[in-house]
């Protein structure tokens, strides 16, 4: 039985971390399957994930092959059985869309050929430039339903609840992604008719007040929708985004009903959210926004689909932030990543980049630090694209877009050779496997700081390409919702160890608490309901930190100054840098003495609150750019610029709100990230070094108390550590340890000793047998073990004795 809640993923009552590797059986000869699964298990993984392509299994209409009759690589049934025999779980991903570097995104050629009306048109009646289809087209829905019914006959008997290995079935893949990346909304006869009805139901007799009076007449509707006018283009794009959310939810609900009716019961239905771009995360919330309504579906687990490169402060901040945004909208399931980039960067076999071997382990550790309970590494192994049974004159007539070989940067090459990235991932994977009895029930603990997430701010996936009004709006949104805050204030907060959570401001707000700060990026546009909600929050005693531009309209371009009027802020100048202008701010008040900062842009203003404390001023005009003031029973700071990377400044600022960092490192280590997870078993401190130089420091908590007995902690270059405090492991109570636990089994606990300065502190209930491998000291109510060597050190029991020794 599989059960999820917001913190855990349970299988038969046991909290479990799912660490999966993507294996495409259809790209490998069956003789290779076992060796790949053996390697996958050796990497510490407990689950296989695989696409099940419609293109492969029904290449010709009505001819299904799941047993290898037409090609031995099609034997899905045998592959599922082999996964089960190896004691592994399986995530099945039958589409209908797969992407997976397949032609037609995994849709059979015959579907598009037989039903050409499923291929959408978009702006100006142009055919969309991607392989998407109209999800609402009845011909597509009927054929997709037939496909899912057929493949579920193989999957249903193999569900975990029936004694098989399948713990999740994914619905489609990256719904809405192709339309977003191409800025090409589906404007077919069917969607236009449905959208027209949607508009009528929303506006009723008020529609002519919003759109032209003949907007929904047969003669004009298509022209208006394909070529919106600047006078109402922002309203149209807003409505189009809301409609598409409704449409995507209905499509995924249709797929969910189809597979449930076909026997997929008591099993999570998985949905993945797309949105990273060029190794960065600022665009990811576009995917959340597109599927925002889908989060209300029942019995689903919605996870991320993220692709980052090397691990640095920017990567860490972006991954951390998108995970927090997902948690703010998630339902009754834990953080989940259904595709996690495991590639070395050689994605096209021409070596476009080489990602560091440390990147995947560090990104995986960050996921654990945030409480992620399902991670699917894509890809675990490469393979080969077979020839199409029905030849196509497209250059190579193969099922995949990358040619004969596929998955060049995977942990295993197409030929089965280990990539240079595999050993480091195997090390972390085995730590996860061997300590999961501790990890699987852990949840993240954050600072009293929340970042406000406004999903509608990211509803810019469709913008009319010939509208300057639309272009300007989208550019301002992109800058202020993510480009500036994600790469400045959020990055500074994490560096200073203010590990924030996130709140969906379109649903609710944090509790009004004078020791909690809500951080909200602001642009020129903000939904009116959110403006009023923030104002109410402050008046009732909330603490608010705004950064960006002062909002003067709602998201449809209509004037709305509710927030700035209520806060008493009068906009002055909004200026951006140029080749002849170099805007600069100076520090004042509590920040006096900090150097002036050359910035990209600034929003100056006049604060009208008498108690305002101006801490940033524009150099030439001396106008306020940053100020702190009281409103109602609350306190507000507005920052009209991005400032610089200066964690110390943000600590000074947050001191004004009486909020301190979760952890402090002495000496300061701004490029070492530190997080806390907890469960009833104890606490883990997660440390991630983003630099290629080692660091040594002492950790203090938010109250200034030294942790780990005041002992120094050393972390290697581009390395991570999970250190236990006040934790019960097997039959020991660890007061603390500066060594990472790497194995828990059979009343034994093993540690990785990297330096002889490492300590392991046990409570005094333990009798320690003396050994040449370590020396001990008593301190308060603990016995501290000081290993004399480096390597793997194991504690085990013989009767009432605790014995420690190194692996020889």
N, C-alpha and C positions, 0 to 999 in steps of 0.2 A: 504494500500500500504506500502511495506517495502522498505526502502532505507538505504544504508550504505555508509559511506565514511571512511577515515582513522581515524576519531576521534569519530564518533557517529553511533548509531543504531537507526533509526527512524521508528516509526509505525504511519502511517497516519499523517506524518509531525511532530510528537512529539518525540523529543529525549527521549530514554528510556533505562534504565539499566535493562538487563534481568538477573534476579536471579532465577535460576531453581533448582528443586530437581528431582533426578532420581527416578521414580516410575515404577516398573515392574508389570503392571496389570496382566500379565499372571502368576504371582507368588502369586496372592492374590485372594480370593473369591470376586466376585463383591459386596457382601454385605459389604465388608470392604473399597471399593474404596472411598466412600464419606467421611468416617472418616479420611482417609489418606489425602485427598485433603483439608479437613478442617484444619488439623494440618499443612499442607504445607502452606496454606494461613496465618495461625496464626504465622508462622515463618518469615513472611515478603516476601515470594517468590511469584512471579507473573507468573511463568511458570513451567510446568511439562515437563520433558524429559523422553522418554522411548525407549528402544530397542523394535523392533518388529521382533521376531525371525522366521526365515524361518523354523528352526527345529520344532517350536511349531505349526505354522499355515499350514505347508504342510509336516507333518511327514510322510505321505504316498504319493507317487508320484501322482500328479494330483488332490489330495483331499485337497482343501483349506477350511479353516474354519475361518472366520472373524466375525461370528455372534453368536458363542457359541453353534452351533448345536451339536458338538462332545464333547465339554467341556465348561462350562459357563465362564471359565477364558479366553477363546479365543475371547470373544466378543469385539474386537477392536473397532467396530463402536460405541457401547454403551459407551465405555470408552472415546472415543474422544468427544462424545456428552456430557458426564458428565463433562469433563474438561471445555468445552465451557460454560455449564450452571453455572459453578462456577466462570466464569469471568477470567479464566486463559488462558494463551497461551500454545502451545504445540510444542515441538521439537520431530519430528518423526525420528527414527533411524532404518530403515528396512534392513540394511546390503547391500549385502548378508552375510558378516561376521559381527558378533556381539561381539564375545568374551563373555562378560557378565557372565563369570563363567558358561558358557553352554558347554555341550559336543560337540565335533567337532567344537568348536568356533561358534556354532549356525547354522552350515550347516547340513541338514538332513542326516541321516545315509544312506538313499537309494542313495543319490547322489554319495557318495564315493564308495558304493558297486557296483553300476551300471557302473560307469566310473572309474575304478581303475587307468587309465593312468593320471588322474588329480593329483594323489599323486606324488609329485616330488621326484627325486633323487638328490644327491648333490655330495660333494667330494667323490672320490673313488667309485662312483655309489651307495652309501648307501642311503636308504630311509630317508627322513628328519625326525627328531625326534619330530616334532610338528604337529599340526592339520592344517597346511597351505595346500593350493592346488596351482596348476599352474594357475595363473590368465589368462594366454594367451591361455589356452586349450579351443578349440571350444566347447567341450561338457559342460565344466563348464560355459562358457560364455552364451551358449544357455539356460541352465537350470536356471542360475541366472537371465537372462533377462526375462524368463517366470515368475519367482517369483516376480520380481520388477513390471512387468506389472500388475500382479494380485493384489498386495498389493496397488499399486497406484490407483486402482479403488476405494479403500476405502479412501485413503489420499487426492486425488485431489479435491473432492467436499468440503473437510474440510479445505482447505487452507484459510489463513487470507484474501487473496485478493478476495475470494468468500464468505466472511462473516463467516468463521470458525475460529478455534483457531490456526491452524498450521502456525508457522512463520519460520520454517526451516526444511529441510529434509537432513539427513546426508547420505553421500555415504560411504558404507562399514565402516570399523573401523580399525584404526591403520595399514594401508597398509604398508607392509614390516617389521612390528615389529617381527613377528614370525621367519622370516629368519635371522634378526639381532641377536636376543637373543640366537639363536642356532648356529650362524655362519655357516649357511647352505643355500647357494644360490640355487635357483631352476635351476638345470642343466638337464632339460628334453630334449627329442628329439626336442620339439617345441622351447624351449628357446635357445638351442644350435644352431639350424638352424637360428633363428632370430638374435641371437648375431653374428653369422658368417656374415650375410648380413650387420649388423650394422658395423662390423669391416671393411668389404670391402668398404663400403661407406665412412668410415672415412679415411682409409689409401690408398685406391686405389692401385697403383703399388708399394707403399712404404711399404706395409705390410711385405715383407720378410726382410726389414731392421730392423723391430721391433720384429718380432716373427720368429720361425723356418720356413724354406721355405716350409715345408709340413704341416704347422699349420692347414690349412683349407682343407686338403685332407680327404676324407671320412674315410680312415683307421686310421687317427691319431687325428682328431679334438676332439672327446670325451675324449680321454686319456689326451691330452694336457690341456683341460679345467678342467678336474677333478683332475689332478695332475700336476699343473704348476711347471716349473723348476725355481730354484733360480735365474738363469741368467736373467729372464724376469718376475718374479713373481710380482714385484711392478707395472710394466707397465700393466700387466694383471689385477691385482686387481683394478687399476685405471680405466681401460677401462670397466671392469665388473660393477663397481659402476656407471659410466656414462650410460651404457646401461640399468641398472636397473632403473635409474631415468626416462629414456625414456619409459621404459616398464610400470612403475607405472603410469606415466602421461597418457599413452594411455588407461590403464585399467580404470582409474577414469574418463577419457573423455568418454569412452564407457558407463559407468554407468550414467554419467550426461546426455548423449544423450538419454539413455533408459528412464530415469524418466521424462525428458522433453517431449519426445514423448508420454509418458503415462499420461500427463496432469499436471505435476508439473511445473507450470509457474509462473513468477513474484514472485518467492520465493527463498531465498538464499539456495544454495546447500552447505551443511556443510561438511568439511573434517577435521579430527583430526590428529594431529601429536603426536606421542608417543616419549618416550625416557628417562624418569626418571628411576632411578634404585636404589633400596635399600634406598629410601627416600632422594636421592641426585640428583642433576641436571647436573653433568658434562657430562653425556652421552646424554642428551636431544638433542643437536644439531645433533646427528647422524640421528634422525628422520627428522629434517629439511633438512639435506643433502639428505636423501633418497627421499624426496618428493620435492626437490628443483625445478625441472622442472614443477611440478604441480602448483606452485604458479602463473604460467602464465595463468592458465585456467580462462575463463570469468565467471562472475556471481557466484562466489563461495565465501564462507567465510571459511578460514582455521584457525583453533584454536588449542589450546594445550590440552594435556591429561597428567596431572601432579599429582604425588603422593608424598607428603612430610609428615613428621611426626610432631614432636613438632616444635614450632617457636623459632628459635634462630638466631644468626648472620649468621651462615652458611646457614640455610634454607632460610633466607631472601635474602642473596646474590645470591644463586642459582636460586630462583624463579625470582628475579629481573632481573638477567642476561639473563635467557632464554626468558623472556618476551621481553627484549630489542633486542635480536637476532631475535625473531619473527617479531618485528616491522621493523627491517632492511630489511627483505625480503617480508613483507606483501604487498598485493595489496590494493585495495580500500575498506578496511574494518577495523574496530577497533580491538584492542586486544580482543581475545575471548578465553575462556577456556571451552571446551566441556565436559571435565571430570576433576573435582576438588575434590581431596580426602577429603571426609567428615567422614571417618571412625574413630572410637575411637582406632583403631589398632587391635581389636579382629577379625581379618580377617578369622581365621580358627576355631573359636569357642573353642579354647584352650588357649585363652588369651596370645598370644605371646608378646603383648606389650599393654601399655595403654598410649594413646596420651592425653596431657593436654587439658582440656576443652577450654583453651584460644587459642589453636593453630589455629583452623579453623577461628574464628573471626579475629585474627591478620593477617593470610594469606589473608583473604578476604579484609581486609583494605589495605594491600599492593597492591592487585590487583586494587583497586579503585585509589590508589595513582599513579598508572602507567597508568591509563586511560582505564582499562579493562571495556568493556561494556556488556559482556555476560559471566556468570559464571554458570556452572551446577554442583551442589553438588552431588557427587556420593558416596554412595547411600543416598537418603532421608529415604527410608523405606526398611526393609528386607521383606522376604516372604518365600514361600515354593515351592520346586521343585516337580512337579507332576511326576507320573510314566510315562514311555514311553508307548505309545499305542501298539507299537511293541516291545516286551521285548528284552533286550540285556543282555547277561551274562557278566556283567562288575562289579559285586559287589553289585549294588543297582538298576540298570535299571531305573534311573531317568534322567530328562532332564539336571540337573545341576551337576557340579563336586563336590560340597560341601555337597551333601547329601540332606536330606529332608528339613532342615531349610537352609535359605540363607540370607546373609546380616547381620551377627551377630553384626557388629560394626556400623551399620547405625544409623542415628539420631533417627529413630524409629525402634524398634526391630521387628522381624518377627511377633510377637504377638501384635504389636502396642503400646508397652510401650516406654516412652521417655527414650532415653539414657542420661547419665550424661552430654553429650556434647550439647544437644539440647537447654537448656535455654540460654547459652551464644551466640549461633548462632542466636537464635530468637531475642535477643536484638539487634545485629548488623543488622540482616535482616530487622527488622522493622525500624531502622534508615535509611537504604537504601530506603525502600519503602516510608517512610514519608518525605524524603528530596530529592527524585529523581528529582524533578523539578529543583533543584540546581545541583545535582551530574551528571545528564545524559549528560550535555553539557560540562563538565569539561575535560580538556586535561592536560597531565603532562608537567611540565616545567623542563628542565634539565640544568645542569651546562655546561660550554663550554668545555666539555670533551666527546670524543667518544671512544668507544672500537671497535677495528676492528674485524669483524667476517669474517672468511675465511671458507665457507661451505665445500670446498674440504678437509680441514684439518680433517674433521670428517668422511670422506668417507672410514672408516675402518671396516664397518660392515661385510664384507666378507674378511677374510684373511686365506690363506691356512695354516691349522693347523700343517703341517709337514715341515714348512719352517722356519729356524732360521732367515733368512733375513727378512721375513715378521714379525715374532715375535718381532725382535728388532725395526723395523720401527714402528709398532703399539705401542709398549711400549713407545718409544720416543714421538710419537704424543700424546698419552694419557696424559703423564706427562706434556708436555709443552703447549698443547692447552687448558687444563682445570684444571688438578689436582693442579698444582702450582698456576696459575693466579686466578682461581675462589676462591681459599681458602687463598689467600694472597692479591695481589694488588687490586683485585676487592672488597674484603671484607674491606680492609683498606680505599679505596675510599669512599665507602658508609658510613663507620663509621665516616670519616672526613667530610661528607656531600657534597662530590663531586658526585652528582647524574648524572651518565653518560647516554648517549644514545649509540646506536651501529650503525655501518655502515657495509654493505656488501661490502667488499673490492674487490670482484670479479665483482662488477658492477660499483661502483664509489667511490669517496672519499669526505670527508667534504671540505668545502671551505677553500682555503689557507688563514689562519687568524692567525696573531701572538698573538692572545688572545684565541686561541682554541688549545687543545692538543688531538692528536690521540694516543691512547694506543693500542699496538699490542703485544700479546703473540707470542713468536717465538720459534721454535724447530730447529732441524738440517735440516728439510725439509720445504720448502715454495714454492708455485707455482711461476714459473719464471715471469709470468705476474704481480703477486702481488709484487714481489721484485722490478720490474722496476717501477711500479705505486707508490710505497712508496718512491722510490728514487726521482722520478719526483716531488712528493708532497713536499718533503723537499726542493729541489732545488728552487722551486717556492715560498718558504716562509712558508711552513707548519711546525708545531711543532710536533715532534714525540717522543713517549716514548716506547721503546722496552724492553721487559723483557723475559728472558729465555735463550736459547742457540743461538749461531750465525748460521744462515742458510747457509749450504754449498751444498745442493742439491735441486732439485725440488722434487715433490711428487712421481716421478717414479724412484728415486734413481740416476738420472743423475746429474753430478756436475753442480752447479749453484751458483756462489758467487757474482752475480750482486749487491745485496744489500750491503753486507759488504765491497766489493771493493769500491763502490760509497761512503760509509760512512767513509772509511778509518779505518776499524777495522780489526786487524790481530788476529785470534784465537790463544790462547796459550793452556791452559789445560782445560779439562772438567772432573771434579772429583766428585764422589758421596760418601756419607757417607758409612761406614761399621762398623763392630763390633770393629775394631781397628783404625778407622780413623774418626775424629770429625771435619769436616771443619768449619772454622770460618772466619767471615769478620769483619773489623774494619771501623769506620766512619771517614771521613776527610772533609776538605773544609767547606761548609755551614752546614754540619752535624757533625762537630767536637764536641766532648764532649759526643756524644751518646755512649752507651756501646757497646762493641763487641757483635756479635750475632753468636751463633751456628746455622748452616744452614744444609740443606739436601744435597745440591749440589751447584757447582759453575762453571761458565764459565769465565775463565780469558782471558784477551786479551790485546793487545797493541794498544792504540789509536794513530793514526798518525796525527790527527789534532793538530796544534800547540797550539790552545787555549783550549785544553781539560782540564776540571776540574774533577779530579778523586775524587769521594766521597766514594767509597767502595774499600777496598783492602783485598786480602786474607792474613790472619795473617802470615803464615809461609814464603811465597814467596814474599810478598808485591806487588804482581801483581795486576793490575787493575781488578776489578770486576764490578764497576759501574762508569760511567763517563758521563759528560755533555760537548757538543761541538757543533760548528756551521758547517753547510754544506750548500753551496749555500746561499740562502737568509733565510734558516730555521735553526731551532735549534733541536738537538737530545739528548736524554738521553738513554743510554743502561744500563740495570740492568741485570747482569749475575747471579743473585741469587734471591731467593724468599724473603730474609730478614726475618722480623718477623712481628707480629701484632703490629704496631706502627703508628697509624694515624698521629701523630705529625711529623714523618719523612716525610711522603708523602706530608704533608702541606709545609714543608721546601723545598722539591723537586719541587713541583708545584709552589711555590713562584718564583722559578728561571724562570718559564714560564709566570709569572705575571698572574696566574690564582688562584682565591680565592674560598673558599667553598661557596656554595649557601647560607647556613645558618651556624651560629655559636651558640653553646649553652654555656652559662656561669652560673655556672662552667661547665667544659667540661663533657659531658655525652656520651662517645663513644659507649655505647650500646643502646642508643636511636636513632632510625632512623628518619630522617625528610625529607619530600618531599613537593613539591608545585604543586598544580593543579590550572588552571585558566580557566575562560570563560568570556564572556561579562558581566556576572552578578557579577564577583568578583574573589576572591582568597581564596583557602583553603590551610592551612598548615596541613599536615598529620604527626602525631607523633606516633611512634610505640616503645614501651618499650620491648626489648628482654629479660630483666632480671626479676627475681622474687622479686625485691626490687623496691620501688617507687623512683622517681626522681623529683627534682624541679630545675628550671633554668630560665634564661632570654634568649630570642631569639634575634639574630641580623642578618641582611641581609648581602649580599656579600660586601656591602659598609661600614659595621660596624655600621649601624643605628639600634638602639633598636626597635624591633617590639612589637606590642600589648601594646604600650604606656610605654614600659619598665616594665610592670607588670610581676611578676613571673608566671610561668606555672607549674602546678603539674600534674604528670601522675602516675597512680598506677602501681603496679607490674604486668607485663604481660598484659598491657592494651594499648589501642589505642585511639587517639583523632583526630578529624577533626575540626580545628579551622578557623573561617572565618575572613577575613580582607577585608576592602573596598568592601563590598558585599551588593548587594540589595536583600533583602528577603521580599517577599510579599510587604508591603507598607513601610518598614523601610530601612534606609541605615545604615548598621553596619560599623562603623569605624574599630572595632575589637571586639573580644570576646575571653576570655580564657575559656569559657564554650562551650561544643559541642552542636550544634543544633541537636535536635532529632525529630522535627516535624515542618512541614510547611503546614498550611492548613487554608482556610477561614479567611485570614487576621490575622492569629495568627502565632506566632513562639515560640516554646518551647525549653528550654535549660536544659541540665543535669548539675546541680550544685553539684559538688563533694566536694568542700571546700568553706568556707566563704571568702577566698582570691580571689575568682573568680570575674571577672569584665565583664560588657557588656557596650560597648561604642557606643552610638548613635550620629548621627549628630545633630546639634542644631536646625534642622527644627522641631524636635519633642517636644511637651509639655507633660511633664511627671507628672502624678497624684501622689502626695506623698502617701507613703504606709509604714506600719510597717514592710513589708517584705524586704525592701531594703532602703539604703540611697544613695544619689546622690552627685556628685561633678561636677563642671564645669572645663574643661581643654581644653584650646584653643577653637576649634570649636566643641567640643564634650561634651555630657553629659554622665557621667560614672555612671552606676548603680552598687552598691555593695550589692549583696544579703546578708541577715542576716541569712539565713538558708541553708540547703542542700536539694536536691530533685529536682523535676521537676518544673521549673519556666517558666511561660508563659506570653508573651506580647500580648496584643490585643488592639483594638481600640474601643472607644466610641466617635463618632464625631471626634473632633480634638485632643482628649486626648489619650495618650498612657498609658495603665494601665498594671501593672505587679503584678502577684500573684503566689503563690505556690499552687500546687495541694494538697489538704488536704485529 
